[in-house]
């Protein structure tokens, strides 16, 4: 069928990550994609993109063969294509609302008749031509320099596309320059957003129904699903489009960017301010091996919106949190008071040393107008929360023990709380031991927190040792994470005005995984160990906001791309050796 014939194009679109030359690209695609489309995928500059894919494959040690080249070699297309322009794959509602969407392929043509000639057209002069492929027939029509193809059963949809009076450009004109700059891009329109959210909500509702034999609405997991239902309900009302695109620049850096558009005044929109330009968003985090590190600016409006959202969630899921709406409002007031003066936060999951709990290198840092005032407000908030939730039946709001401590002359706090026991885990003999390996003695969550200087508060899980590292980094006796050569290299690739950034270390992740494998491996058995990943700059992610849009930019340095290819070969070799071992 048609889907089998268009699959190579889908593959080409999904794999196409190429050069940044704007050239002729998506300038005309938006003018032919119909306005009622659910979504579409675009691959720009077909020949140039294919060449870049081959170059990237070679960089990773893979066979340097481009998917577009493979598609043409296996297909019957000989002439008539304009490979300097864009191809698109478009999903449009079918005539029957209960049916799956119609899929149409838009191929740029220089000569329509030469393109269809090898496919045995029944009437080459017709507006809609039936052609024959290896897996059956298809319908093809010419539209403004494109050959538009689909399955015969979708003739009514194709006819509407040919007669379309409102193209996607009417609502998505703001995306045109961005789309032209991508090598491959996918867009979910407002129709697609609503459809996707509705499908997810239906799935979540079905999952909750399936939990009724396990306690129904009283089951914490079922109550938790309500949170996601609320999120997708909000998205359906407020998100107008989602777009994602990718490119690989001349230096071999992979960039994947996304743009999520909201209606005016949406709760999820940002403030549009860029207070973060060139400031250290990872302030307070010490250097060293890490899995992930995140940091950013805290805007009062965004913080208020998030607190209000979680307050509404607690009110909507009383079985999960076990508190009344009045207490949920009180909690929001407590949180609002403790957040006063906060300007930014950062966190890092580091790689621990042998013998440390798994989360022994988890740490946080907060920037505040007054660090000592924040510490006082935080201690007061914890004690007030204990009083507020002393009668709560929820395991997520168990009492927290507060103790004042001294860390090498720096006053601080130690917060300790029992971790909630997942349903059914109480009868598992190894559960308590597992929790100790993750969090430390007794399997309890311990947080150590202190003011490192006038404006910086640092916190760490499990022990004072990690907190001490944070204090020393802020005071200058230990290097900061932002000064790491690899982190600095990736940071230079991210938008400098981004208020939030994140870094993921492939090497740190493998080291962390090996730590976990060693920690939980059965005693007396030969330990499995993953090969070490090469030292490379981390993968970076930046998030920028405006009043009606959130943008993300993910960058994968060229060194990391090359190392991934090498690592895959090492893993394959390890698997082969284990399989061959007696």
C-alpha positions in Angstrom: 0.0 0.0 0.0 0.9 3.7 -0.2 2.3 3.8 3.4 4.8 1.1 2.4 6.0 3.2 -0.5 6.3 6.4 1.4 8.2 4.8 4.3 11.6 5.5 2.8 10.7 9.1 2.6 9.6 9.1 6.3 13.0 7.5 7.1 14.8 10.1 5.1 12.9 12.9 6.9 13.6 11.4 10.3 17.3 10.9 9.6 17.9 14.1 7.7 20.1 16.3 9.8 22.3 18.5 7.6 24.1 21.7 6.7 22.9 25.2 7.7 22.9 26.8 4.2 19.5 28.5 4.0 19.2 28.4 0.2 15.8 27.5 -1.2 14.0 25.6 1.5 10.6 25.8 3.1 9.6 29.1 1.5 6.9 27.4 -0.6 5.9 24.4 1.5 3.8 26.4 3.9 1.9 27.8 0.9 0.8 24.3 -0.2 0.2 22.5 3.1 -3.5 22.9 3.8 -4.5 24.9 6.9 -6.5 22.0 8.3 -3.4 19.7 8.4 -2.8 17.8 11.7 0.9 18.1 11.2 3.7 17.8 8.7 7.4 16.8 8.3 9.7 18.7 6.0 13.2 17.8 4.7 14.9 20.8 3.1 17.5 20.9 0.3 17.2 17.2 -0.5 20.6 16.7 -2.2 22.6 18.8 0.3 20.8 17.2 3.2 21.6 13.7 1.9 25.3 14.7 1.5 25.4 15.9 5.1 23.9 12.7 6.4 26.6 10.7 4.6 29.2 13.0 6.2 27.8 12.5 9.7 27.5 8.8 9.2 31.1 8.7 8.3 32.0 10.7 11.4 30.3 8.1 13.5 32.0 5.3 11.8 28.9 4.1 10.0 28.5 3.4 6.2 28.4 6.7 4.4 25.2 6.2 2.6 22.4 8.8 2.6 18.8 7.6 2.9 17.7 9.8 0.0 20.3 8.2 -2.2 19.1 4.8 -1.1 15.5 5.7 -1.8 16.2 6.8 -5.3 18.3 3.7 -6.0 15.6 1.3 -4.9 12.7 3.3 -6.4 11.7 4.1 -10.0 12.1 7.8 -9.9 14.6 8.7 -12.6 13.8 12.3 -13.6 11.6 15.2 -12.8 12.6 15.8 -9.1 14.0 19.2 -8.0 16.5 18.1 -5.3 17.4 21.7 -4.3 14.0 22.2 -2.8 11.9 20.7 0.1 9.9 17.5 0.4 7.1 17.1 2.9 5.0 14.4 4.5 1.6 15.8 5.6 -1.1 14.3 7.9 -4.7 15.5 7.2 -8.0 14.4 8.7 -9.7 11.6 6.7 -13.2 11.9 5.3 -14.4 9.5 8.1 -13.5 11.1 11.5 -13.2 7.6 12.9 -10.5 6.7 10.4 -6.8 7.2 10.7 -5.5 10.5 9.1 -4.7 10.6 5.4 -1.0 10.8 4.7 0.1 12.8 1.7 3.6 13.1 0.2 4.7 16.4 -1.4 7.7 16.0 -3.7 9.3 19.0 -5.4 9.2 18.6 -9.2 11.0 20.2 -12.1 9.0 18.1 -14.6 5.8 16.4 -13.4 5.3 14.3 -16.5 8.8 12.9 -16.4 8.4 12.1 -12.7 5.3 10.0 -13.2 6.2 8.4 -16.5 7.9 5.3 -14.9 4.8 4.5 -12.8 2.4 3.7 -15.7 0.0 6.6 -15.3 -3.5 5.7 -16.5 -4.2 9.2 -17.9 -1.2 11.6 -17.6 -3.3 14.6 -18.6 -5.8 14.1 -15.8 -5.9 16.5 -12.7 -5.5 13.4 -10.5 -3.5 10.6 -12.0 -3.6 7.0 -10.9 -0.1 5.4 -11.0 1.2 1.9 -10.3 3.9 1.1 -7.8 5.5 -2.1 -6.6 2.9 -2.5 -3.9 -0.2 -1.3 -5.6 -1.7 1.9 -7.0 -1.6 5.5 -5.8 -3.0 8.9 -6.7 -0.8 11.7 -7.8 -1.6 15.4 -8.6 0.4 18.5 -9.4 0.1 21.4 -7.1 2.3 24.6 -7.4 5.5 22.8 -8.3 4.9 19.7 -6.2 3.7 16.2 -6.9 1.2 15.3 -4.2 0.7 11.5 -3.7 -1.6 9.5 -1.5 -3.6 6.3 -1.3 -6.6 5.9 -3.6 -9.1 5.8 -0.7 -8.1 9.3 0.2 -9.2 10.9 -3.2 -11.7 13.2 -1.4 -8.9 14.5 0.8 -6.6 15.1 -2.2 -9.3 17.0 -4.0 -9.8 19.3 -1.0 -6.0 19.9 -0.9 -6.0 20.9 -4.6 -8.9 23.3 -3.9 -7.5 24.6 -0.6 -8.1 28.3 0.0 -6.4 28.6 3.4 -2.8 27.2 3.5 -0.9 26.6 6.7 1.1 29.8 6.1 -2.0 31.7 7.3 -1.5 30.6 10.9 2.2 29.5 10.8 3.8 32.4 9.0 5.9 33.2 12.1 7.6 29.8 11.7 8.7 30.5 8.1 12.2 31.9 8.7 12.9 29.2 11.4 11.7 26.4 9.1 13.9 27.6 6.3 17.0 27.4 8.6 16.4 23.7 9.5 17.4 20.7 7.5 14.5 18.6 8.9 11.5 19.9 10.8 8.2 18.6 12.1 5.2 20.7 13.0 2.1 19.8 15.0 -0.6 22.3 14.2 -3.3 23.4 16.6 -5.5 20.6 15.2 -2.8 18.1 15.8 -2.2 19.4 19.4 -5.9 19.0 20.3 -6.0 15.5 18.7 -2.8 14.3 20.4 -3.9 15.7 23.8 -7.3 14.0 23.4 -5.7 10.7 22.6 -3.4 10.9 25.6 -6.2 11.8 27.9 -8.2 8.8 26.6 -5.3 6.6 27.3 -4.8 8.0 30.8 -8.5 7.5 31.6 -8.4 3.9 30.3 -5.3 3.3 32.5 -7.2 4.6 35.6 -10.1 2.4 34.7 -7.8 -0.6 34.6 -6.6 0.3 38.2 -10.0 -0.1 39.7 -9.4 -3.7 40.8 -6.3 -2.4 42.5 -8.0 0.1 44.7 -9.6 2.4 42.1 -9.4 6.1 42.9 -7.8 5.3 46.3 -4.7 3.9 44.4 -2.0 6.6 44.6 -0.9 5.7 41.0 -4.4 6.3 39.7 -4.6 9.6 41.5 -1.3 10.5 40.0 -2.6 9.9 36.5 -5.1 12.7 37.2 -2.2 15.1 37.3 -1.2 14.2 33.8 -4.8 14.4 32.6 -4.9 18.0 33.9 -1.6 18.9 32.2 -2.8 17.6 28.8 -6.2 19.3 29.3 -4.3 22.6 29.8 -2.2 21.9 26.8 -5.2 21.3 24.5 -6.6 24.7 25.6 -3.4 26.8 25.5 -0.9 25.3 23.0 -1.4 26.4 19.4 1.6 24.7 17.7 4.6 22.6 18.4 7.6 22.5 16.1 10.9 20.7 16.2 13.8 20.9 13.8 17.4 19.8 13.4 20.6 20.7 11.6 24.3 19.8 11.7 26.7 22.7 11.2 30.0 22.9 9.4 31.9 21.9 12.6 29.8 18.8 13.0 27.7 20.0 15.9 24.1 18.7 16.0 21.5 21.2 16.9 17.9 20.3 17.6 15.5 23.2 18.4 11.9 23.3 19.3 9.2 26.0 19.5 6.0 25.6 21.5 3.5 28.4 20.8 0.7 29.4 23.3 -2.4 31.5 23.1 -1.9 35.0 24.4 -1.8 35.1 28.2 -1.4 31.4 28.6 -0.3 30.2 32.0 2.8 28.4 30.5 4.2 31.3 28.7 7.4 33.0 29.9 8.1 36.5 31.0 10.2 37.3 27.9 13.0 38.7 30.1 16.6 37.7 29.6 18.3 38.5 32.9 20.6 35.5 32.5 22.9 36.7 29.6 26.4 35.7 30.4 25.8 35.0 34.1 26.7 31.7 35.8 23.5 29.7 35.8 25.3 26.8 37.5 26.4 29.0 40.4 27.2 27.0 43.6 27.8 23.7 41.9 31.3 22.2 42.3 33.3 20.6 39.5 33.7 16.9 39.0 32.1 13.9 37.2 28.4 14.4 36.8 25.4 12.8 35.1 23.2 15.9 34.7 23.4 19.5 35.8 20.6 22.2 35.4 20.5 25.8 36.4 18.4 28.9 35.7 16.7 32.1 36.6 13.6 32.1 38.8 11.0 34.7 37.7 8.3 35.5 40.3 5.5 35.1 37.7 6.7 31.7 36.6 7.2 30.5 40.2 3.7 31.8 41.1 2.2 29.9 38.2 3.9 26.6 39.1 2.9 26.9 42.8 -0.7 27.6 41.7 -0.7 24.6 39.4 0.5 22.2 42.1 -2.0 23.7 44.6 -4.8 22.9 42.1 -3.4 19.4 41.6 -3.4 18.8 45.4 -7.0 20.0 45.6 -8.0 17.7 42.7 -6.2 14.6 44.1 -7.1 14.5 47.8 -6.6 10.7 47.9 -2.9 11.2 46.8 -2.0 14.0 49.1 -4.5 13.5 51.9 -5.1 17.2 52.6 -8.1 19.5 52.4 -8.4 22.4 49.9 -7.9 24.8 52.8 -4.6 23.2 53.7 -3.5 23.2 50.1 -4.0 27.0 50.0 -2.0 27.3 53.3 0.8 25.3 51.8 0.9 27.7 48.8 1.2 30.6 51.2 4.1 28.9 53.0 5.9 28.2 49.8 5.3 31.8 48.5 6.9 33.2 51.7 9.9 30.9 51.4 10.4 31.8 47.8 10.6 35.6 48.4 13.9 37.0 47.2 15.0 33.9 45.3 16.6 34.7 42.0 17.9 31.4 40.7 18.6 27.8 41.3 20.8 25.0 40.1 21.1 21.3 40.7 23.5 18.4 39.9 23.5 14.7 40.1 27.1 13.8 40.4 29.0 10.5 40.2 29.7 9.2 43.7 32.8 7.5 45.1 32.9 3.8 46.0 30.9 3.3 49.2 28.7 6.3 48.7 24.9 6.0 48.5 23.7 6.2 44.9 22.4 9.7 45.5 25.4 10.7 47.6 26.5 13.3 45.0 23.1 15.0 44.5 23.3 18.8 45.3 21.5 22.0 44.8 22.3 25.7 45.0 20.0 28.8 45.3 20.8 32.4 44.7 18.8 34.9 46.9 18.7 38.5 47.8 19.6 37.5 51.3 20.9 33.9 52.0 20.5 34.1 55.8 16.9 35.4 55.5 16.2 32.5 53.1 17.6 30.0 55.6 15.5 31.4 58.4 12.4 31.3 56.2 13.1 27.8 55.1 13.4 26.5 58.7 10.2 28.2 59.6 8.5 26.7 56.6 9.5 23.2 57.4 8.3 23.5 61.0 5.0 25.0 59.8 4.5 22.3 57.2 5.0 19.6 59.9 2.3 21.2 61.9 0.1 21.7 58.9 0.3 18.0 57.8 0.6 16.2 61.1 -2.7 14.6 60.5 -2.3 13.9 56.8 -2.6 10.2 55.7 -0.4 10.8 52.7 3.0 9.1 52.6 4.2 12.0 50.5 3.7 14.5 53.3 5.3 12.6 56.2 6.9 14.6 59.0 10.3 16.1 58.5 12.8 16.3 61.4 14.8 19.6 61.5 18.2 19.8 63.2 20.6 22.8 63.3 24.1 21.8 62.5 27.6 23.3 62.1 29.8 22.5 59.0 33.3 23.7 59.6 32.1 26.9 61.3 29.2 27.4 58.8 25.7 27.1 60.4 23.2 25.0 58.6 20.2 22.7 58.8 19.8 18.9 58.5 16.3 17.8 57.2 15.4 14.1 57.6 12.3 12.3 56.4 11.2 8.8 55.8 10.7 7.9 52.2 7.2 6.7 51.2 6.9 3.0 50.7 5.6 2.1 47.3 2.5 -0.1 47.4 3.3 -3.8 47.8 7.0 -3.2 48.5 6.7 -3.7 52.2 6.8 -7.5 51.7 9.9 -7.4 49.6 12.8 -8.5 51.9 15.4 -6.6 49.9 13.5 -3.3 49.8 15.0 -1.8 53.0 18.5 -2.6 51.9 17.8 -1.1 48.5 16.7 2.2 50.0 19.8 2.3 52.2 22.0 1.9 49.1 20.2 4.7 47.4 19.8 7.2 50.3 22.1 6.1 53.1 21.5 4.7 56.6 18.0 3.7 57.4 16.9 4.5 53.8 15.8 8.0 54.9 16.1 11.1 52.9 18.6 13.5 54.4 19.2 17.0 53.1 22.0 19.2 54.4 21.6 23.0 53.7 23.7 26.1 54.5 24.3 29.6 53.4 27.6 29.6 51.6 27.9 33.4 51.3 25.6 36.5 51.3 23.6 35.4 48.3 24.1 31.7 47.8 22.5 28.8 49.7 23.7 25.3 48.9 22.2 21.9 49.8 23.2 18.3 49.4 21.6 14.8 49.8 22.8 12.1 52.2 25.9 13.6 54.0 27.7 16.7 55.1 30.6 15.6 52.9 28.8 16.6 49.7 27.6 19.9 51.3 31.2 20.7 52.3 32.2 20.4 48.6 29.5 22.9 47.7 30.6 25.3 50.4 34.3 25.1 49.3 33.3 25.7 45.7 31.4 28.8 46.5 34.2 30.1 48.8 36.8 29.4 46.1 38.8 26.5 47.4 37.3 24.1 44.9 36.7 24.6 41.1 33.1 25.3 40.0 31.3 23.2 37.4 30.9 26.1 35.1 34.7 26.4 34.8 35.0 22.8 33.5 36.6 22.9 30.0 33.9 20.6 28.5 31.0 22.4 30.1 32.4 25.8 29.0 32.8 24.5 25.4 29.2 23.3 25.3 27.9 26.5 27.0 29.5 28.5 24.2 27.3 26.7 21.7 24.0 27.6 23.5 22.0 30.8 23.2 23.7 33.3 25.6 20.4 34.8 26.7 18.8 31.5 27.8 17.4 31.8 31.3 17.6 28.0 31.8 20.4 25.6 30.8 21.1 21.9 31.3 24.0 19.6 30.6 24.1 15.8 30.3 27.4 13.9 30.4 27.4 10.6 28.5 30.6 9.5 30.3 29.1 10.5 33.7 25.9 8.5 32.9 27.9 5.4 32.1 30.0 5.8 35.3 26.8 6.3 37.3 25.2 3.2 35.7 28.3 1.1 36.5 28.1 2.4 40.1 24.4 1.3 40.3 25.2 -2.1 38.7 28.0 -2.7 41.2 25.8 -1.6 44.1 22.8 -3.9 43.3 24.6 -6.9 41.8 24.0 -10.2 43.7 26.9 -11.1 45.9 29.2 -13.8 44.6 28.3 -13.3 41.0 30.6 -11.9 38.3 29.8 -8.2 37.9 28.7 -6.9 34.6 30.3 -3.6 33.6 29.7 -1.3 30.8 32.7 0.0 28.7 33.8 3.5 29.8 32.6 6.3 27.5 35.2 8.7 26.1 35.7 12.1 27.8 33.8 14.6 25.7 32.0 17.9 26.2 28.5 17.3 27.5 25.3 17.5 25.6 23.7 20.9 26.3 20.1 22.2 26.4 18.9 25.8 26.7 15.4 27.0 27.3 14.2 30.5 26.4 10.8 32.0 26.9 8.6 34.8 25.7 5.1 35.8 26.6 3.6 33.3 24.1 6.4 30.8 23.3 8.9 28.4 24.8 11.9 27.6 22.8 14.5 24.9 23.4 17.9 24.3 21.8 19.7 21.0 22.3 23.3 20.8 21.1 25.4 17.6 20.7 29.1 18.5 20.2 30.9 16.9 17.4 33.2 15.0 19.8 30.2 13.4 21.5 28.7 12.4 18.1 32.0 10.7 17.2 32.3 9.0 20.6 28.7 7.6 20.4 29.7 5.8 17.2 32.8 4.4 18.8 31.0 3.4 21.9 28.3 1.5 20.0 31.0 -0.6 18.4 32.6 -1.3 21.8 29.3 -2.4 23.3 28.7 -4.7 20.2 32.1 -6.2 20.6 31.5 -6.8 24.4 28.2 -8.5 23.6 29.8 -10.7 20.9 32.6 -11.7 23.3 30.2 -12.7 26.0 28.1 -14.6 23.6 31.1 -16.5 22.4 32.4 -17.3 25.9 31.9 -20.9 27.1 
